[in-house]
C-alpha cells in the first residue's frame, strides 16, 4: 500500500513544481511588460528560457530566486505580481528611474534583501514589508519623490542587519521594537521628517552606525539612550532638536565619528566623551553646551565646538567656583535650555534669576514658576551666602536636601506647589519656609502638607543622638502631644461648625472689613512667602531704581510695586502692537523684561479715578494677593502713578480659550483635541473650586467665560480677570459690584445675594 502511495505522490509533486515554475515564468513576463524599456536580453512576449535572462537567477526547479537589474536605466514601474515569486531571495533594482508605487513584498518569507535606492517611486503600498521573516537588508534611500509615509512594519523582520531609508519623505516616530532586532547593525534615516524621542529599546542594541541627522522638525528629548549602545562606531545626530546633557559614553569605546552639532544640548562636555580611545571626528558646534571649553587629545583629528555654545571659558580653564556650583544645581533640573541661555559666561552675578552682594557672593536664586522638573541639588549648600531661594510652582520631585538646612544666612526657602516628598530638614527658626502644595512632603515624619513656617520645628525626625535613658521623658512628651492634638482637633471642629452655621444663617455676602485690604495693603509673603512678597518675580520687578519717587508708590508690608518707568520700557511705551486685549476697565499689553521674561500689563482706564476705579483696583489687589493656585493667573506686581492704575500678571503665551474655540483658524491654531478640552475643563474646575471653597477666604468670580480662561505653552488652563470678584458671605454687609454684561458662568451662590 505504501509503495502505491509513493508512486502516486511523486508525480503530483513533480506536477506541482512544474506548475510553480510556469507561474514564475508568467510573473517574469508581467514584470518585463511593466518596464517602459526592456532590459537587454529580456522579452515581453514569451517567457521561454526566462532563467537565462540577464539578471535572473533560478534554482534547480526553475523557481526565480533573485532579480538584479541595478543601474540599467530602467523606467516604468514594478508589477505587483512580483509578490507571487515565493522563492525570491533578493531583488536589486537600485539606480534606475522606476516610478509609481513600490509593490507589496508581504509574506515573501524567503526574501533576504531589497535594494530600491535612487529611483523615482511615488508611493509605498500598504503593508509592503510585513511578514518578511528572513529579511536582512532593506535599502530604499534617495527616493525623494515618495509621498510622506510612516515607518514600515518590520517587527517580524528580526534578522534585519541593515536599514537604509534616508531621504525618502519618512515621517512620524520611531517604533519601540529594537529589543527584538538583535542583528541590526546599521540604521540610516537621515533627511526625513521624523520626530519624537529616541525609543528606549535602542539601548543595548548591536547597532554600529546610527544616522538620523537632518530631520525636518527633528527628534526631541535627550540622547541618554546612547550610553547603553555599546557597539556604536559612527553616530550622526546633527540638525535635530535634542536637549539635555551629553550622556556618559565611557562604554561606547568604538565611537570614531560623533556628530552632535546643531541641536540644543546643554551641560558640560563629559570627560567620558573627551577620552574616547578611538575618536577621530567630533562636532559639538551650535548647541547650548556649558562648562569649560573641552580640550580633546591630539589623536582626535577634527574638532568643531564653536557657534552658539555657552562655555564659561574659551581657553579650557576651569570655571569660577560659583559657576561650577550653579551648573551642578542645573544638573538636578536636567540642564534646561533657558538656563543655558541665561547662565552664560564665567560670572554668576551677571546671570538672570541670580542676585549677588557687594562681595559678589550669590545671595538670591529665584527660579519660581520656571516649569522646572527634576530634583533639588544638594549643591545649593555650597552657596554659603545664600539668603533667599525660590523654587515655587515647578514640577520638582524628590526630597529637600539636608545641605539647605546648613546655610547659616538662609532667610527664605519657598518650595511651594511642587511634587516634593520625604522628610523636611530641620531649619533654623530664622528661616521662613514655605512648602504648601506638596502633598507628600514630610509624610514620613508626620509633618503633613506644610505651609509657612518660621520655626526649626518644621523639620521632622530625631537627631539620632537620643539615649535609652530618655524614654520616660519621651513617653510624657508623647502623652502631652496627644492631649494637645485632641484639644486642637476639637477646637477646629467647633470653629468649622460655627462658620457653617453663620453661613447658613446669613444668606448675604459680607462686607470686606480687613483694614489692610481697604488700604490696598498686601502682606509680605501673602503670595507664598517669596522675595518682596512674591515667590517668582523676575529681578527687574523686584529692583527699585533711584529717581523721582512720585513715579512709584510702596504700600505697607514690602509689596511688589513696579515703577511706571519700567512698565513703559517693557511695553514699548504701551505700543498698540503690544495690545493683547481690551476689557471692561482697560487694556492689557504684552511686555518683555531684559532677561526675556514676558508679562501682561493691565492698564486701567485713567478716567476711573473715583469710587469705581479705586474700588475696582483695590478689590483686584485684595483678591489676587489672597489666592494662589496653579490654575489661577498670578499677580506679579502693580503700580499707582497719578491717575494710572496698573496690574502686572504672568503672561500666558497661548492666549484665551475663546480664541482656541471660536477663532482658531484666524489665529493659526490647531483645533483642540478631546483630551485637551477635558484637561482644560478640569483645570478651570480646580481653579474655581479653590476660589469658592479652598482659599483662606472664599471668592466668587462673577464673569467666568472662555475669554477669561488663559492657556500656557503646555495648554494647561488658568482662570483670569478677577476685577469683578466679590467676597463670599462673611459679615452682615455686602460689597456692591458690577454684574458682567457678557455670556458666561454665573455661580449659583448668587441666588442668595
VEXRO-917579 format. One line per field, with one value per residue (C-alpha): residue in three letters; x, y, z. Coordinates in steps of 0.2 Angstrom, whole numbers. Each point is the difference from the previous one (the first is absolute). Layout:
% residues N
type = c(ALA ...)
px = c(X ...)
py = c(Y ...)
pz = c(Z ...)
***
This chain:
% residues 753
type = c(UNK UNK UNK UNK UNK UNK UNK UNK UNK UNK UNK UNK UNK UNK UNK UNK UNK UNK UNK UNK UNK UNK UNK UNK UNK UNK UNK UNK UNK UNK UNK UNK UNK UNK UNK UNK UNK UNK UNK UNK UNK UNK UNK UNK UNK UNK UNK UNK UNK UNK UNK UNK UNK UNK UNK UNK UNK UNK UNK UNK UNK UNK UNK UNK UNK UNK UNK UNK UNK UNK UNK UNK UNK UNK UNK UNK UNK UNK UNK UNK UNK UNK UNK UNK UNK UNK UNK UNK UNK UNK UNK UNK UNK UNK UNK UNK UNK UNK UNK UNK UNK UNK UNK UNK UNK UNK UNK UNK UNK UNK UNK UNK UNK UNK UNK UNK UNK UNK UNK UNK UNK UNK UNK UNK UNK UNK UNK UNK UNK UNK UNK UNK UNK UNK UNK UNK UNK UNK UNK UNK UNK UNK UNK UNK UNK UNK UNK UNK UNK UNK UNK UNK UNK UNK UNK UNK UNK UNK UNK UNK UNK UNK UNK UNK UNK UNK UNK UNK UNK UNK UNK UNK UNK UNK UNK UNK UNK UNK UNK UNK UNK UNK UNK UNK UNK UNK UNK UNK UNK UNK UNK UNK UNK UNK UNK UNK UNK UNK UNK UNK UNK UNK UNK UNK UNK UNK UNK UNK UNK UNK UNK UNK UNK UNK UNK UNK UNK UNK UNK UNK UNK UNK UNK UNK UNK UNK UNK UNK UNK UNK UNK UNK UNK UNK UNK UNK UNK UNK UNK UNK UNK UNK UNK UNK UNK UNK UNK UNK UNK UNK UNK UNK UNK UNK UNK UNK UNK UNK UNK UNK UNK UNK UNK UNK UNK UNK UNK UNK UNK UNK UNK UNK UNK UNK UNK UNK UNK UNK UNK UNK UNK UNK UNK UNK UNK UNK UNK UNK UNK UNK UNK UNK UNK UNK UNK UNK UNK UNK UNK UNK UNK UNK UNK UNK UNK UNK UNK UNK UNK UNK UNK UNK UNK UNK UNK UNK UNK UNK UNK UNK UNK UNK UNK UNK UNK UNK UNK UNK UNK UNK UNK UNK UNK UNK UNK UNK UNK UNK UNK UNK UNK UNK UNK UNK UNK UNK UNK UNK UNK UNK UNK UNK UNK UNK UNK UNK UNK UNK UNK UNK UNK UNK UNK UNK UNK UNK UNK UNK UNK UNK UNK UNK UNK UNK UNK UNK UNK UNK UNK UNK UNK UNK UNK UNK UNK UNK UNK UNK UNK UNK UNK UNK UNK UNK UNK UNK UNK UNK UNK UNK UNK UNK UNK UNK UNK UNK UNK UNK UNK UNK UNK UNK UNK UNK UNK UNK UNK UNK UNK UNK UNK UNK UNK UNK UNK UNK UNK UNK UNK UNK UNK UNK UNK UNK UNK UNK UNK UNK UNK UNK UNK UNK UNK UNK UNK UNK UNK UNK UNK UNK UNK UNK UNK UNK UNK UNK UNK UNK UNK UNK UNK UNK UNK UNK UNK UNK UNK UNK UNK UNK UNK UNK UNK UNK UNK UNK UNK UNK UNK UNK UNK UNK UNK UNK UNK UNK UNK UNK UNK UNK UNK UNK UNK UNK UNK UNK UNK UNK UNK UNK UNK UNK UNK UNK UNK UNK UNK UNK UNK UNK UNK UNK UNK UNK UNK UNK UNK UNK UNK UNK UNK UNK UNK UNK UNK UNK UNK UNK UNK UNK UNK UNK UNK UNK UNK UNK UNK UNK UNK UNK UNK UNK UNK UNK UNK UNK UNK UNK UNK UNK UNK UNK UNK UNK UNK UNK UNK UNK UNK UNK UNK UNK UNK UNK UNK UNK UNK UNK UNK UNK UNK UNK UNK UNK UNK UNK UNK UNK UNK UNK UNK UNK UNK UNK UNK UNK UNK UNK UNK UNK UNK UNK UNK UNK UNK UNK UNK UNK UNK UNK UNK UNK UNK UNK UNK UNK UNK UNK UNK UNK UNK UNK UNK UNK UNK UNK UNK UNK UNK UNK UNK UNK UNK UNK UNK UNK UNK UNK UNK UNK UNK UNK UNK UNK UNK UNK UNK UNK UNK UNK UNK UNK UNK UNK UNK UNK UNK UNK UNK UNK UNK UNK UNK UNK UNK UNK UNK UNK UNK UNK UNK UNK UNK UNK UNK UNK UNK UNK UNK UNK UNK UNK UNK UNK UNK UNK UNK UNK UNK UNK UNK UNK UNK UNK UNK UNK UNK UNK UNK UNK UNK UNK UNK UNK UNK UNK UNK UNK UNK UNK UNK UNK UNK UNK UNK UNK UNK UNK UNK UNK UNK UNK UNK UNK UNK UNK UNK UNK UNK UNK UNK UNK UNK UNK UNK UNK UNK UNK UNK UNK UNK UNK UNK UNK UNK UNK UNK UNK UNK UNK UNK UNK UNK UNK UNK UNK UNK UNK UNK UNK UNK UNK UNK)
px = c(0 14 9 -16 -2 18 -2 -16 8 16 -9 -11 16 8 -16 -1 19 -4 -15 9 14 -13 -7 17 2 -16 4 17 -9 -12 15 8 -16 0 16 -1 17 4 17 12 -4 -17 -17 -17 -9 7 7 11 16 -4 13 14 -6 14 -3 -11 5 -9 1 1 -19 0 -7 6 11 8 -3 15 -3 9 7 -9 -9 -17 -16 -18 -6 2 -15 -9 1 17 -7 -4 18 0 18 7 15 7 -7 12 -7 10 7 -14 -15 -14 -16 -17 -4 13 -10 -3 13 -11 2 15 7 16 4 17 4 -9 10 -11 11 1 -16 -15 -13 -15 -9 2 -13 -9 9 13 13 -10 3 18 7 17 3 18 1 -12 7 -11 10 -1 -18 -4 -16 -9 -16 2 -1 2 13 -2 -6 15 -3 1 16 11 15 1 18 -1 -14 3 -15 9 -8 -16 -13 -2 -10 -6 8 12 -8 6 4 19 2 -5 12 15 9 -3 17 -4 -14 -1 -15 8 -9 -18 -14 2 -4 -3 12 13 -8 7 2 15 9 10 -2 14 -1 17 -6 -14 -4 -16 7 -9 -18 -13 -8 13 1 -2 4 17 13 2 -3 17 9 -7 4 17 3 -1 13 -7 -14 -8 -13 3 -14 -14 -7 8 1 8 18 12 -1 14 8 14 -8 0 18 -2 -6 11 -12 -12 -11 -11 1 -16 -11 -4 11 5 12 18 9 4 17 -6 -3 17 9 -8 15 -5 -7 6 -14 -12 -11 -9 -3 -16 -7 -3 15 7 15 18 5 4 18 1 17 10 -6 -17 3 -15 -9 -13 -7 -4 -17 -13 7 1 17 6 18 7 17 -5 3 -11 -16 -2 -4 -18 -2 4 -12 -14 3 -1 -17 -6 5 -14 -12 7 9 -15 3 -6 13 14 -5 -2 15 14 17 11 -8 -16 -4 -4 -12 -19 -10 16 4 17 6 14 13 -7 -7 -17 -13 -16 -5 -18 -6 -18 -13 13 -8 15 0 13 7 7 19 9 13 -11 9 16 -7 5 -7 -17 -15 -15 -4 -16 -4 -19 -13 11 -1 14 0 11 5 7 18 7 14 -13 -3 19 0 2 -6 -15 -16 -13 -3 -15 -4 -18 -11 12 0 13 0 10 5 2 17 1 2 5 -14 5 -4 -17 -4 -15 -5 -18 -6 11 -12 14 12 4 -12 13 3 -19 4 -15 -2 9 -3 10 11 13 5 13 -13 -5 13 -6 9 12 18 6 9 -14 4 -10 0 -12 -14 -10 1 -4 -16 -6 3 -10 -14 0 1 -15 -11 5 -4 -17 -4 5 -10 -16 3 2 -16 -10 7 -5 -17 -2 5 -12 -15 5 0 -17 -7 5 -4 9 18 10 8 19 6 18 8 15 -10 -9 17 6 12 8 9 17 0 -19 4 11 13 11 13 -9 -16 0 9 3 2 14 14 -5 -17 9 13 -4 11 4 -10 -16 -10 -16 2 -4 -9 4 -14 4 7 14 -12 5 -2 7 4 -9 17 3 -17 2 16 -6 -16 9 -9 -17 2 -16 10 1 -18 -6 -18 -13 -11 -14 13 15 12 12 18 14 17 17 13 19 2 -13 -14 -17 -14 -17 -4 -18 -2 -16 -10 8 -17 -5 8 -15 -9 -2 19 7 -12 3 19 -1 -11 11 15 -8 -7 16 11 -11 -1 14 -2 7 -16 -2 10 12 2 19 -2 -9 2 -9 6 -11 -16 7 -4 10 1 14 -4 9 -1 -10 8 -14 -14 -18 -11 -12 13 3 -19 -6 14 13 1 3 14 8 -4 -3 -18 0 0 -13 14 5 -18 -2 17 -5 -17 8 13 -14 -10 15 3 -18 -1 14 -8 -16 4 19 7 3 -14 -13 -3 -12 6 -16 6 7 0 12 9 4 8 19 11 18 13 -5 -18 -4 -14 0 -15 3 -8 -5 -5 -19 3 -11 3 -10 -11 10 -9 -17 5 2 12 -9 9 -5 -8 9 -9 7 -5 8 -1 -10 3 -15 4 -7 -18 2 8)
py = c(0 12 -3 4 16 5 -3 11 14 2 5 12 9 0 8 13 5 2 10 11 3 4 13 8 1 9 12 4 4 12 8 3 7 13 7 14 -6 -18 -5 -7 -19 1 -3 7 -14 -16 -7 -14 -2 14 -8 5 18 12 4 -15 -14 -16 -16 -18 1 15 11 18 3 17 15 12 15 13 15 -5 17 -8 10 -5 -9 -17 -12 -4 -18 -1 -5 -17 -5 -10 -6 17 4 16 15 13 14 15 15 0 11 -11 9 -3 -10 -12 -16 -11 -13 -6 -18 -4 -10 -4 17 6 16 15 13 14 15 15 -1 10 -9 10 -11 -16 -13 -3 -14 -1 -8 -9 -19 1 -12 -3 18 6 16 13 14 13 16 15 -2 18 0 -12 7 1 -17 -7 -12 -17 -15 -10 -8 -17 3 -5 -5 18 6 16 13 14 12 17 14 -10 13 -11 8 -4 -9 -14 -16 -8 -17 0 -12 -14 6 -9 0 18 9 15 12 14 12 17 14 -5 8 -12 7 -5 -8 -14 -16 -8 -17 7 -2 -16 -3 -5 15 7 13 12 13 10 18 14 -3 13 3 -10 -13 7 -5 -6 -12 -9 -17 2 -5 -18 -2 -7 -6 17 6 14 11 14 9 18 12 -6 7 -10 7 -4 -5 -11 -17 -10 -9 -9 -17 5 -2 -4 18 8 12 10 14 9 18 11 -7 8 -11 8 -3 -3 -11 -16 -7 -17 8 9 -16 -12 -10 -2 18 8 12 10 15 8 18 9 -7 7 -9 7 -2 3 -2 -18 -5 -15 -10 1 -17 8 7 11 10 14 7 18 9 2 -9 9 -6 9 2 0 -7 -16 7 -5 10 11 -10 8 -3 -18 -1 7 -12 -14 7 1 -18 -5 8 -9 16 9 10 17 -2 -2 15 11 -8 4 6 -2 12 -5 18 4 -14 0 -6 3 15 3 10 13 -14 -9 -14 -7 4 -2 -14 3 -15 1 -4 -6 -17 -9 -19 -11 2 13 -2 -1 12 14 -3 7 17 5 18 -5 9 -3 -15 -1 -16 2 -6 -12 -19 -5 -17 -9 7 16 -2 1 12 14 -1 4 17 12 15 -8 11 -6 -17 -2 -17 2 -9 -13 -19 -2 -14 -7 8 18 6 9 18 14 10 15 -9 4 -17 -1 -18 0 -9 -15 -14 -13 12 -5 -15 -12 11 6 18 0 11 15 18 14 -2 11 -14 -13 -12 -2 -13 -18 -14 -1 5 -18 4 -5 -13 -13 9 13 -12 6 18 -5 -9 15 11 -12 0 19 1 -11 10 16 -7 -6 17 9 -12 3 19 -1 -10 13 14 -8 -4 18 6 -11 5 19 -3 -9 14 14 -2 16 4 8 17 -1 7 -3 16 -5 -4 17 8 -11 -8 -17 -9 -5 -19 1 -8 -14 8 5 14 16 -9 -11 -16 1 19 3 11 15 1 -2 14 18 13 17 15 9 -9 7 -13 -15 -3 -13 -6 -7 -17 0 -3 -3 17 4 17 8 2 -18 -4 13 -8 -18 4 12 14 -9 -3 -5 -15 -7 0 -17 5 12 -2 9 11 2 -8 -14 2 -13 4 -7 2 1 -18 -6 -2 4 9 6 18 5 19 6 14 17 7 -13 10 1 -13 -12 0 0 -13 -11 2 -4 -15 -8 3 -7 -15 -5 2 -12 -14 -10 -15 -8 2 19 13 7 19 5 18 16 19 16 15 15 -5 -16 -17 -14 -19 -11 -19 -15 -1 -15 -3 -10 13 -3 -15 10 2 -19 -3 13 8 -14 2 18 -2 -14 -13 -18 -5 -6 -18 -9 -4 19 5 -12 6 18 -3 -8 13 14 -11 -1 19 4 -13 8 18 -6 -12 -3 17 8 11 -5 10 -1 4 8 0 -18 -1 -7 17 0 -17 1 -14 -3 -8 -17 4 0 12 14 11 18 18 2 18 -5 -12 2 -6 -15 2 4 15 9 12 -4 9 7 -4 0 -15 -5 3 -15 -18 -11 -10 8 -9 -7 9 15 -7 6 17)
pz = c(0 4 -16 -10 10 -3 -19 1 9 -10 -16 10 7 -17 -7 14 -3 -19 3 13 -13 -13 12 2 -18 -2 14 -8 -16 9 8 -17 -7 15 -6 -13 -7 0 8 -13 -3 7 -9 3 -11 5 17 -9 9 12 13 -13 -2 6 19 3 11 3 10 -7 -1 -10 14 -1 15 -4 -12 -3 -12 9 -10 -16 -4 3 0 3 15 10 -3 16 -6 7 17 -8 -2 16 -1 -3 11 -7 -11 -6 -10 7 -11 -13 -4 6 6 6 16 8 0 15 4 14 7 -12 14 -10 -5 8 -9 -9 -9 -7 3 -12 -10 -2 9 6 13 11 -1 17 10 -13 11 13 3 -7 13 -9 -5 3 -10 -5 -10 -8 2 -11 -6 2 -9 12 8 19 8 18 6 -8 9 3 17 -7 -9 15 -11 -7 -1 -10 -2 -12 -2 -1 -11 -3 8 15 14 18 14 2 6 16 -6 -1 15 -13 -13 7 -17 -5 -3 -11 0 -13 2 -4 -10 5 11 15 17 18 12 -2 5 16 -10 -9 16 0 -18 -12 -11 -6 -12 5 -13 5 -4 -10 5 -5 17 9 14 17 18 6 -7 16 -9 -9 17 -2 -19 3 -18 -8 -11 -11 7 -10 10 -6 -5 11 16 13 18 16 4 -10 9 7 -15 9 -6 -18 -3 -19 -4 -13 -8 11 -8 13 -7 -3 14 17 11 17 15 0 -13 10 2 -6 -17 0 4 -12 -6 -19 -3 -16 -4 12 -3 14 -8 1 16 18 8 16 11 -5 -19 -2 -4 -11 -2 -16 -6 -4 -18 -2 14 -2 16 -6 -3 13 14 17 7 15 -6 -18 5 9 17 14 4 15 15 2 -19 3 15 -11 -14 13 6 -18 -2 12 -12 -15 -6 -8 -15 7 14 -13 -9 16 9 -12 4 15 12 9 5 -18 -2 0 16 10 12 8 15 -1 2 -15 10 -6 13 -10 -13 -7 -10 4 -14 -12 -4 7 2 9 17 12 -1 17 -9 6 17 -8 -2 18 -2 -7 9 -11 -11 -10 -8 1 -14 -9 -3 12 8 13 17 7 2 18 -6 -1 18 3 -9 14 -9 -7 3 -13 -8 -11 -7 -1 -14 -5 2 14 12 15 16 2 7 16 -4 11 8 -10 -16 -8 -8 -12 -6 -3 -16 3 6 4 8 18 0 7 15 2 -6 -12 -14 8 -3 6 15 9 12 0 5 -18 -2 5 9 14 -1 3 16 13 13 8 16 -8 -3 15 -6 -17 6 10 -15 -11 12 1 -19 -2 13 -8 -18 6 7 -15 -11 11 -2 -19 -1 11 -11 -16 7 5 -17 -8 11 -3 -19 1 10 -10 -19 -4 -5 13 -1 -1 16 0 3 -10 -15 1 -1 -14 11 -4 13 -3 -4 -4 -17 7 10 -15 -1 1 3 -16 -3 -18 -5 -12 6 -10 9 17 -2 3 -8 7 -7 2 13 -7 -14 12 16 14 10 17 2 -13 -15 -18 -7 -18 -6 -15 -8 0 -7 -14 -5 0 -10 -12 7 0 -19 -10 -7 18 4 5 3 7 15 9 10 -12 -12 3 -8 -3 7 1 13 -4 5 -12 13 -8 10 -3 6 3 -1 7 -7 6 2 13 14 11 10 -15 -5 17 7 -15 2 18 -2 -13 11 15 -8 -11 15 11 -13 -7 -11 -15 -10 4 -9 12 4 -1 5 -2 -2 5 -9 1 -8 -7 8 -7 4 -6 -3 -6 -19 -7 -18 -7 2 5 -1 -10 -14 0 -1 -12 -8 -2 -19 0 13 -8 14 -2 6 18 2 11 13 0 3 15 7 -1 7 15 2 0 13 11 0 3 14 8 -1 6 14 3 1 17 -4 -13 -16 -14 -17 -8 -18 -5 -19 -13 -2 19 -2 -5 -7 3 -12 7 -4 19 5 13 5 -3 3 18 -2 3 14 15 18 6 16 15 8 0 -14 -19 -12 -15 -16 -19 -7 -16 -16 -10 -2 13 15 15 16 8 16 -7 3 18 -4)
***
